Amino acid sequence: MKKIVIVKIILIGIPLSLFIYSTVPSKQFVLWPMDVSLEATGIPLTSEAQCSPHNHVMFIKTQKCGSTTLQNIFLRYGYKNDLISALPSKGNLLGYPNGFKPSLIPRRLLPPEGKADIFALHTRVAFEEQMKVLHSDARWVTVLREPASQFESFYNYFDLKMYFKKDLAEFKDIPVANISLPRYRGFFGKNQMTFVMGYPDSISGEPLHQAVEELDRLFDLVLIYEHWDESLILLRHLLCWSLHDVVAFKKNSRGRRKKLALDPEMRRTLRELNYADVELYEHFLAKHRREVLAFGVDRMAKEVLSLGNLRDEYSRHCAARKEAKREAPEGSEKVTQAKGSGDTLTESCYTLSLTEIPLIRAVREKQIRMLSQKKADLNH
């Protein structure tokens, strides 16, 4: 008989539940819906409840799809568990937009075997090259967003009208065939999500259909931005992580900056312009719906509620905003969403609240110390 233990902690007067786990040597977790008020004793186990945490993840970031928020989840998990992340010597790009090569990762940031546990920085899919630095059992994950909304978001967030000399509102007055969008510095253009997946943004017809099928076989999970919390629950079960591990505060939000309301005509124009992204998105949206049905609608609703409650508790405990606006420049003191600094916040609040560049820097610094220590230990 496996002994089930429920552990409670009190943080500044706020009860937060630790994940319910099994004490068997294999460190298997028990995955069941968790009531964050700690009244969870009456919830029965399910037949497939036991699993071991999976620590090898390849996450493909997609612009303005909530991917920086997801990146925080992955890097934070790696930081907490002393895992190795794939990192460049500086910055937040690893082969974007020109393609990934293992040489982009300095040897001092990898262990002797040359493998990373977590890859969560901007890149494009280049399976064979990326597998050279990944473990063979890495789970592949990405996130997609409704293409018209995604295009509006990144077009206005990055002020692309300055480059394309067009306000987005003008697009609906131009025949789609006449809209020319040469990629901005190679970074941004039409069919942005398809481009990140490693395909040309002009792909169409049968090659596009084949590309979508290839991606379906490649990815273990494709999260859907419009079904955010449902997607996080599917993620936690894919990886056998705790509910705490998939809590996140929103990053790189536009906040109160003007968002263009998309009327039906504008939405139609943007979807026609981004036809490849539409096919990609609709395929994985349908798959997401099937996965939720297979998971169980009522079971999903319970876990989504628990996740929302836990996120609220973290926000109160960390005295943090649940939403961060545009990324603070490197070196800025405004690097967290919480009131405090790394010296005054708990580690969980600090890493949960860090914005992208400071978090990558913190992970890099810890990783250098950890690998240097391991090397010194081997030499002795």
MARBAGU-801048 format. One record per residue (C-alpha): x, y, z; chain. Coordinates in nm, 3 decimals. Each point is the difference from the previous one (the first is absolute). Example, Ala and Ser with C-alpha at 12.3 -4.5 7.8 and 13.67 -1.06 7.14 Angstrom:
residues 2
       x       y       z cadena
   1.230  -0.450   0.780      A
   0.137   0.344  -0.066      A
This chain:
residues 380
       x       y       z cadena
   0.000   0.000   0.000      A
   0.148   0.335  -0.104      A
  -0.021   0.264   0.264      A
  -0.150   0.331  -0.111      A
   0.120   0.307   0.184      A
  -0.159   0.345  -0.005      A
   0.238   0.279   0.095      A
  -0.108   0.353   0.089      A
   0.199   0.319   0.024      A
  -0.095   0.344   0.119      A
   0.149   0.296  -0.187      A
  -0.062   0.339   0.160      A
  -0.333  -0.113   0.130      A
  -0.117  -0.141  -0.332      A
  -0.049  -0.376  -0.016      A
   0.159  -0.148  -0.309      A
  -0.016  -0.371  -0.066      A
   0.305  -0.191  -0.104      A
  -0.054  -0.255  -0.270      A
  -0.139  -0.330   0.124      A
   0.260  -0.266  -0.069      A
   0.090  -0.362   0.056      A
   0.292  -0.089   0.226      A
   0.114  -0.301  -0.204      A
   0.370   0.016  -0.102      A
  -0.085   0.066  -0.368      A
  -0.134   0.341   0.109      A
  -0.325  -0.054  -0.185      A
  -0.254   0.278   0.021      A
  -0.372  -0.053   0.036      A
  -0.189   0.209  -0.253      A
  -0.346   0.088   0.114      A
  -0.204   0.321   0.012      A
   0.126   0.204   0.295      A
  -0.204   0.237   0.212      A
   0.241   0.279   0.087      A
  -0.186   0.071   0.321      A
   0.148  -0.335   0.116      A
  -0.339  -0.166   0.032      A
   0.111  -0.279  -0.232      A
  -0.025  -0.307   0.218      A
  -0.323  -0.127  -0.157      A
   0.123  -0.009  -0.362      A
   0.049  -0.358  -0.121      A
   0.295  -0.125  -0.198      A
  -0.047  -0.083  -0.365      A
   0.131  -0.319  -0.159      A
   0.272   0.185  -0.196      A
   0.092   0.235   0.282      A
   0.364  -0.095   0.061      A
   0.287   0.120  -0.217      A
   0.352   0.141   0.026      A
   0.085   0.363  -0.083      A
   0.140   0.044  -0.350      A
   0.295   0.238  -0.005      A
   0.091   0.017  -0.371      A
  -0.195   0.261  -0.198      A
   0.038   0.171  -0.337      A
  -0.222   0.310  -0.009      A
  -0.041   0.191  -0.325      A
  -0.087   0.364   0.074      A
  -0.250   0.176  -0.227      A
  -0.028   0.380   0.011      A
  -0.301   0.149   0.181      A
  -0.153  -0.334   0.089      A
   0.076   0.011   0.371      A
   0.331  -0.172  -0.067      A
   0.208   0.218   0.236      A
  -0.240  -0.095   0.279      A
   0.052  -0.367  -0.088      A
   0.375   0.057  -0.021      A
  -0.012   0.119   0.362      A
  -0.162  -0.330   0.096      A
   0.271  -0.208  -0.166      A
   0.301   0.206   0.109      A
  -0.134   0.030   0.353      A
  -0.047  -0.377   0.021      A
   0.354  -0.057  -0.122      A
   0.139   0.257   0.244      A
  -0.179  -0.160   0.294      A
   0.107  -0.353  -0.091      A
   0.363   0.073  -0.097      A
  -0.057  -0.094  -0.363      A
   0.204   0.113  -0.300      A
  -0.160   0.252  -0.235      A
   0.111   0.065  -0.357      A
   0.136   0.358   0.013      A
   0.212   0.233  -0.213      A
   0.284   0.199   0.155      A
  -0.232   0.303   0.006      A
  -0.346   0.104  -0.109      A
  -0.310  -0.211  -0.054      A
   0.038  -0.141  -0.354      A
   0.128  -0.344  -0.100      A
  -0.013  -0.021  -0.375      A
  -0.279   0.244  -0.072      A
  -0.064   0.085  -0.276      A
   0.290  -0.155  -0.193      A
  -0.006  -0.353   0.139      A
   0.142  -0.188   0.298      A
   0.348  -0.150   0.019      A
   0.139  -0.171   0.312      A
   0.301   0.233  -0.014      A
  -0.229   0.284   0.111      A
   0.014  -0.144   0.352      A
   0.338   0.059   0.171      A
   0.163  -0.320   0.127      A
   0.031   0.153   0.348      A
  -0.382   0.007   0.016      A
  -0.040  -0.373  -0.068      A
   0.111  -0.308   0.193      A
   0.268  -0.228  -0.150      A
  -0.259  -0.210  -0.185      A
  -0.123   0.316  -0.175      A
  -0.370  -0.047   0.078      A
  -0.250   0.257   0.132      A
  -0.310  -0.093   0.200      A
  -0.207   0.307  -0.090      A
   0.002   0.196  -0.328      A
  -0.233   0.300   0.029      A
   0.153   0.294  -0.190      A
  -0.097   0.154  -0.333      A
   0.094  -0.229  -0.288      A
  -0.151  -0.165  -0.307      A
  -0.068  -0.369  -0.029      A
   0.311  -0.176  -0.127      A
  -0.058  -0.349   0.134      A
   0.325  -0.173  -0.093      A
   0.220   0.283   0.126      A
  -0.199   0.053   0.319      A
   0.003  -0.370   0.084      A
   0.380   0.020   0.013      A
  -0.033   0.195   0.326      A
  -0.318  -0.163   0.132      A
  -0.066  -0.328   0.177      A
  -0.164  -0.260  -0.222      A
  -0.316  -0.002   0.215      A
  -0.055   0.379  -0.011      A
  -0.367   0.095  -0.017      A
  -0.071   0.254  -0.275      A
  -0.242   0.279   0.090      A
  -0.118   0.324  -0.161      A
  -0.294   0.242   0.012      A
  -0.222   0.146  -0.274      A
  -0.246   0.289  -0.010      A
  -0.289   0.092  -0.227      A
   0.193   0.143  -0.300      A
  -0.183   0.331  -0.050      A
   0.034   0.088   0.370      A
   0.362  -0.115   0.009      A
   0.092   0.205  -0.307      A
  -0.168   0.313   0.138      A
   0.177  -0.047   0.332      A
   0.355  -0.037  -0.130      A
  -0.050   0.259  -0.279      A
  -0.098   0.267   0.250      A
   0.215  -0.119   0.293      A
   0.316   0.026  -0.211      A
  -0.118   0.316  -0.181      A
   0.040  -0.163  -0.341      A
  -0.192   0.280  -0.171      A
   0.328   0.194   0.024      A
   0.162  -0.263  -0.226      A
  -0.287  -0.093  -0.230      A
  -0.123   0.362  -0.026      A
  -0.357  -0.112   0.060      A
  -0.232   0.025   0.293      A
  -0.163  -0.338   0.054      A
  -0.344   0.155  -0.044      A
   0.091   0.073  -0.363      A
   0.042  -0.368  -0.085      A
  -0.368  -0.067  -0.055      A
  -0.009   0.262  -0.278      A
   0.270  -0.181  -0.198      A
  -0.055  -0.324  -0.195      A
   0.190  -0.270   0.190      A
   0.189  -0.092  -0.318      A
   0.143   0.354  -0.004      A
   0.120   0.003   0.363      A
   0.378  -0.029  -0.007      A
   0.164  -0.092   0.331      A
   0.371  -0.074  -0.044      A
   0.119  -0.139   0.331      A
   0.118   0.274   0.235      A
   0.372  -0.074   0.055      A
  -0.094  -0.363  -0.054      A
  -0.194   0.005   0.326      A
  -0.361   0.091  -0.073      A
  -0.243  -0.043  -0.287      A
  -0.309  -0.186  -0.109      A
  -0.068  -0.359   0.113      A
   0.224   0.069   0.297      A
  -0.083  -0.317   0.192      A
   0.060  -0.220  -0.305      A
   0.334   0.175  -0.053      A
   0.106  -0.073   0.359      A
  -0.085  -0.365  -0.063      A
   0.279  -0.008  -0.257      A
  -0.194   0.047  -0.323      A
   0.005   0.287  -0.253      A
  -0.278   0.253   0.056      A
  -0.114  -0.052  -0.361      A
  -0.070  -0.372   0.037      A
  -0.340  -0.106  -0.133      A
  -0.202  -0.285  -0.150      A
   0.113  -0.360   0.050      A
   0.338   0.094   0.152      A
  -0.189   0.197   0.266      A
  -0.230  -0.295   0.074      A
   0.306  -0.225   0.035      A
   0.171   0.255   0.225      A
  -0.297   0.003   0.238      A
   0.005  -0.381   0.015      A
   0.375   0.002   0.067      A
  -0.049   0.244   0.286      A
  -0.281  -0.214   0.139      A
   0.243  -0.291   0.020      A
   0.279   0.214   0.145      A
  -0.178   0.177   0.286      A
  -0.110  -0.183   0.311      A
  -0.223   0.295   0.091      A
  -0.110   0.320  -0.173      A
  -0.153   0.246   0.246      A
  -0.275   0.233  -0.117      A
   0.017   0.362   0.116      A
  -0.378   0.043   0.004      A
  -0.028  -0.305   0.228      A
   0.287   0.096   0.224      A
  -0.076  -0.168   0.332      A
  -0.129  -0.316  -0.167      A
   0.327  -0.017  -0.192      A
   0.205   0.042   0.319      A
  -0.187  -0.289   0.159      A
   0.076  -0.220  -0.301      A
   0.363   0.112   0.024      A
   0.030  -0.092   0.366      A
  -0.140  -0.345  -0.068      A
   0.226  -0.052  -0.302      A
   0.303   0.078   0.217      A
  -0.133  -0.131   0.334      A
   0.072   0.334   0.165      A
  -0.178   0.150   0.298      A
  -0.267   0.266  -0.032      A
   0.248   0.242   0.159      A
   0.243  -0.062  -0.286      A
  -0.244   0.130  -0.264      A
  -0.111   0.312   0.187      A
   0.123   0.310  -0.185      A
  -0.051   0.375  -0.009      A
  -0.064   0.148  -0.342      A
   0.309   0.145  -0.174      A
   0.046   0.259  -0.278      A
  -0.358   0.122   0.010      A
  -0.091   0.320  -0.180      A
  -0.182   0.109   0.312      A
  -0.204   0.310  -0.078      A
   0.167   0.063  -0.335      A
  -0.251   0.027  -0.281      A
  -0.119  -0.329  -0.143      A
  -0.166   0.007  -0.340      A
  -0.351  -0.141   0.012      A
  -0.032  -0.244  -0.289      A
  -0.331   0.033  -0.179      A
  -0.114  -0.299  -0.210      A
   0.141   0.149  -0.322      A
   0.342   0.067   0.154      A
   0.010  -0.344   0.158      A
  -0.087  -0.156  -0.335      A
   0.279   0.196  -0.173      A
   0.262  -0.096   0.257      A
  -0.100  -0.366  -0.009      A
   0.023  -0.002  -0.378      A
   0.342   0.166   0.018      A
   0.115  -0.256   0.258      A
  -0.162  -0.301  -0.168      A
   0.275  -0.244   0.101      A
  -0.029   0.098   0.366      A
  -0.377  -0.048  -0.026      A
   0.039  -0.358  -0.122      A
   0.259  -0.069   0.271      A
  -0.212   0.153   0.275      A
  -0.330  -0.161  -0.101      A
   0.164  -0.343  -0.009      A
   0.139   0.029   0.352      A
  -0.308   0.175   0.139      A
  -0.207  -0.302  -0.106      A
   0.261  -0.228   0.156      A
  -0.009   0.200   0.325      A
  -0.376  -0.041   0.021      A
   0.034  -0.376  -0.046      A
   0.265  -0.012   0.272      A
  -0.223   0.187   0.245      A
  -0.286  -0.240  -0.070      A
   0.232  -0.296   0.054      A
   0.128   0.157   0.323      A
  -0.355   0.052   0.126      A
  -0.192   0.327  -0.008      A
  -0.097  -0.005   0.369      A
   0.347  -0.108   0.106      A
   0.150   0.280  -0.209      A
  -0.235   0.258   0.152      A
   0.107  -0.099   0.352      A
   0.371   0.027  -0.080      A
  -0.044   0.331  -0.184      A
  -0.178   0.140   0.306      A
   0.280  -0.124   0.228      A
   0.263   0.155  -0.227      A
  -0.175   0.338  -0.003      A
  -0.035  -0.002   0.377      A
   0.363  -0.094   0.048      A
   0.115   0.277  -0.237      A
  -0.204   0.248   0.205      A
   0.160  -0.125   0.321      A
   0.349   0.039  -0.145      A
  -0.085   0.351  -0.117      A
  -0.111   0.095   0.351      A
   0.288  -0.173   0.175      A
   0.264   0.147  -0.230      A
  -0.174   0.341  -0.003      A
   0.031  -0.026  -0.377      A
  -0.178   0.125  -0.306      A
  -0.131  -0.293  -0.204      A
   0.086   0.186  -0.320      A
   0.329   0.158  -0.117      A
   0.020   0.251  -0.284      A
   0.273   0.034  -0.263      A
   0.332  -0.157   0.096      A
   0.221   0.221   0.217      A
   0.340   0.075  -0.155      A
   0.293  -0.211   0.118      A
   0.159   0.157   0.303      A
  -0.325   0.167   0.109      A
  -0.101  -0.038   0.364      A
  -0.362  -0.046  -0.111      A
   0.044  -0.369  -0.059      A
  -0.273  -0.157   0.212      A
  -0.375   0.019   0.036      A
   0.030  -0.032   0.377      A
   0.078   0.258   0.266      A
   0.353  -0.080   0.104      A
   0.325  -0.139  -0.137      A
   0.191  -0.325  -0.008      A
   0.129   0.085   0.347      A
  -0.344   0.041   0.156      A
  -0.228  -0.234  -0.197      A
  -0.026  -0.377   0.037      A
   0.159  -0.184  -0.293      A
  -0.341  -0.111  -0.133      A
  -0.135   0.358   0.003      A
   0.319   0.139  -0.151      A
   0.022  -0.238  -0.295      A
  -0.376   0.006  -0.056      A
   0.009   0.380  -0.019      A
   0.314   0.049  -0.210      A
  -0.041   0.129  -0.353      A
   0.171  -0.181  -0.289      A
   0.352   0.143  -0.027      A
   0.068   0.015   0.376      A
  -0.128  -0.357   0.043      A
   0.226  -0.127  -0.280      A
   0.291   0.184   0.162      A
  -0.078  -0.156   0.340      A
  -0.022  -0.348  -0.154      A
   0.327   0.053  -0.187      A
   0.186   0.119   0.312      A
  -0.123  -0.293   0.208      A
   0.082  -0.244  -0.279      A
   0.357   0.127  -0.030      A
   0.050  -0.042   0.376      A
  -0.156  -0.345   0.000      A
   0.203  -0.131  -0.296      A
   0.322   0.154   0.137      A
  -0.056  -0.175   0.331      A
  -0.066  -0.333  -0.168      A
   0.320   0.039  -0.205      A
   0.199   0.083   0.314      A
  -0.145  -0.304   0.178      A
   0.101  -0.226  -0.289      A
   0.355   0.138   0.004      A
   0.032  -0.091   0.366      A
